[in-house]
Amino acid sequence: MNDAITRAEFFRMMTAAAGNVMAHERMLSELDCVSGDGDHGATMVRTFDRVKAAFEIGNSMGIKAALKKAAWDVMSVDGGASSALFGTLLLGMSMVDLREESLTASDCAHLFESGLNAIRKQTPAKPGDKTMVDALAPAVDAFTRAALPGACIQRVFDSAANAARAGAESTANLTARIGRAKFLGEKTRGHCDPGAVSTALFFEGLSQGLLDSRRNTHDA
């Protein structure tokens, strides 16, 4: 069985992921009060509102074009490093050559690998530095390991979402080493990094979006 998601499913997944991040605005801002300005939630709302708009169902663009539009729209958000890095993730994803009508698990793995590589070119952050990379890197690794020929694509997305959540939660035990938060030292320990949590919410939204899309199709 060569399980794949359609263009329409991918668009629904992206809008669901955006909605999931936006729905947690207050919690994300509360996390950011520990080491930042307390505006991460508001920034993510502005960021993912642009993502949602780029992937609204009925959009006539292909997957690559929608990813690129979302990336540049996000990069125009006045939100500092967080919005810029999410824009970089999307732009990196848009660089992959792929079929426009369907995506296999392997195709999606290439998308996320390309997005992570793009971020690595923009920041020295690595797992353990208490940033979004602590959630993103394990999610991409889990996705790549699970995306074997014939794999159930829902299970692949579930694996990535679970790895992203575990990575985000692990940041509570870390001391920030990157950005302004590093100057707070041990004060950042005991709280999850808001960027890592946003990343986990993004992957969880993708997974739930795929599940809901297929459940609705089956019920119809």
C-alpha positions in Angstrom: 0.0 0.0 0.0 1.4 3.4 -1.0 -0.4 5.7 1.4 -0.4 9.3 0.4 -2.2 12.6 1.2 -3.8 14.7 -1.4 -3.2 18.3 -2.1 -6.6 19.1 -0.5 -5.7 17.1 2.6 -2.3 18.9 2.9 -4.0 22.3 2.7 -6.5 21.2 5.4 -3.7 20.0 7.6 -1.8 23.2 7.3 -4.9 25.3 8.2 -5.5 22.9 11.2 -1.9 23.3 12.3 -2.2 27.1 12.1 -5.4 27.0 14.0 -4.0 24.8 16.8 -1.1 27.2 17.4 -3.3 30.2 17.4 -5.7 28.6 19.8 -3.0 28.5 22.5 -2.1 32.2 22.4 -2.5 32.8 26.1 -0.5 29.8 27.2 2.4 30.7 24.8 2.5 34.2 26.0 2.6 33.0 29.6 5.5 30.8 28.9 7.3 33.8 27.2 6.8 35.9 30.3 9.6 33.8 31.9 12.3 34.7 29.4 10.9 37.2 27.0 8.5 40.0 26.5 5.4 37.9 27.0 4.3 38.4 23.4 5.1 35.1 21.8 1.5 34.1 21.7 0.5 37.3 19.9 3.3 36.8 17.5 2.3 33.3 16.7 -1.3 34.5 16.1 0.0 37.0 13.5 2.4 34.4 12.1 0.0 31.5 11.7 -2.9 33.7 10.6 -0.7 34.3 7.5 -0.1 30.6 7.1 -3.8 29.8 7.4 -4.7 32.4 4.8 -2.2 30.9 2.4 -3.7 27.4 2.7 -7.4 28.2 2.9 -9.3 25.4 1.1 -10.3 26.5 -2.4 -6.9 28.1 -2.9 -5.9 27.5 -6.6 -2.1 27.4 -5.8 -0.1 24.3 -5.8 1.7 23.0 -2.7 5.1 24.5 -3.4 3.5 27.9 -4.3 1.4 27.9 -1.2 4.4 27.1 1.0 6.4 29.8 -0.6 3.6 32.4 -0.3 3.1 31.4 3.4 6.8 31.7 4.0 7.2 35.2 2.6 4.0 36.4 4.2 5.2 35.1 7.6 8.6 36.8 7.2 6.8 40.1 6.8 5.3 39.7 10.3 6.9 42.0 12.9 7.7 39.3 15.4 11.4 39.0 15.8 13.2 35.7 15.6 10.2 33.5 16.1 8.2 34.5 13.0 11.4 34.7 11.0 12.3 31.1 11.9 8.9 29.7 11.1 9.1 31.6 7.8 12.4 30.0 7.1 11.0 26.6 7.9 8.2 27.1 5.4 10.6 28.5 2.8 12.9 25.5 3.2 10.0 23.2 2.7 9.0 25.0 -0.5 12.4 24.3 -2.1 11.7 20.6 -2.4 10.7 19.2 -5.9 7.5 17.3 -5.4 4.3 16.2 -7.1 1.5 18.7 -6.7 -1.4 16.4 -6.4 -0.3 14.0 -3.7 2.5 13.5 -1.1 3.8 10.2 0.2 5.3 9.9 3.7 8.8 10.1 2.0 7.8 13.3 0.2 6.7 14.8 3.5 10.0 13.7 5.2 11.9 15.5 2.5 9.8 18.7 3.1 10.5 18.8 6.8 14.2 17.8 6.4 14.6 20.7 3.9 12.8 23.1 6.4 15.1 22.0 9.3 18.2 22.4 7.1 17.1 25.9 6.2 16.8 26.8 9.8 20.2 25.4 10.6 21.6 27.8 8.1 20.1 30.7 9.9 20.8 29.9 13.5 23.5 28.0 15.5 20.8 26.5 17.8 21.0 22.8 18.3 19.1 20.3 20.5 19.8 21.2 24.1 19.9 25.0 23.6 16.3 25.5 24.7 14.8 26.7 21.4 12.3 25.5 18.8 15.0 23.2 17.5 14.5 21.0 20.6 11.1 20.1 19.2 11.8 20.4 15.5 14.9 18.2 15.2 13.3 15.2 17.0 10.1 15.6 15.0 11.9 15.5 11.7 14.1 12.6 12.9 11.0 10.6 13.9 9.3 11.4 10.7 12.3 10.3 8.6 12.6 7.0 10.6 8.9 6.3 10.3 8.5 7.2 6.7 9.3 3.7 5.3 7.9 2.4 2.0 4.3 1.3 2.7 4.1 3.2 6.0 0.7 4.5 7.2 1.1 8.2 6.8 -1.2 8.9 9.8 1.1 6.9 12.0 4.1 8.8 10.6 2.6 12.2 11.4 1.6 10.9 14.8 5.2 9.8 15.5 6.5 13.2 14.5 3.9 15.0 16.7 4.8 12.8 19.7 8.5 13.4 19.2 7.9 17.2 18.9 5.9 17.2 22.1 8.5 15.2 24.0 11.2 17.5 22.7 9.2 20.6 23.8 8.6 19.2 27.3 12.3 18.4 27.7 13.2 22.1 27.4 11.8 22.6 30.9 14.9 20.9 32.2 17.2 23.0 30.2 18.9 26.4 30.6 18.7 28.8 27.7 21.9 29.1 25.7 20.6 31.2 22.7 19.2 34.6 22.4 18.2 37.1 25.1 17.0 34.2 27.3 20.6 33.0 27.8 21.2 36.1 30.0 18.7 34.8 32.5 20.6 31.6 33.1 19.0 29.2 35.6 15.9 31.4 35.8 14.8 29.8 32.5 14.9 26.3 34.0 11.6 24.7 35.0 9.7 26.3 32.1 9.2 25.0 28.6 10.6 27.1 25.7 7.7 28.8 24.0 9.2 28.4 20.5 9.5 24.6 21.1 6.0 24.4 22.4 4.7 26.3 19.3 6.6 23.8 17.1 5.0 20.9 18.9 1.5 22.5 18.5 2.2 22.8 14.8 3.1 19.2 14.4 0.2 18.1 16.6 -2.1 20.2 14.4 -0.8 18.6 11.3 -1.5 15.1 12.7 -4.9 16.0 14.0 -5.8 17.8 10.7 -5.0 14.6 8.7 -7.1 12.5 11.1 -10.0 14.9 10.9 -9.8 15.2 7.2 -10.0 11.5 6.6 -12.6 10.9 9.2 -14.8 13.6 7.6 -14.3 12.1 4.2 -15.2 8.6 5.5 -18.3 9.9 7.3 -19.4 11.7 4.2 
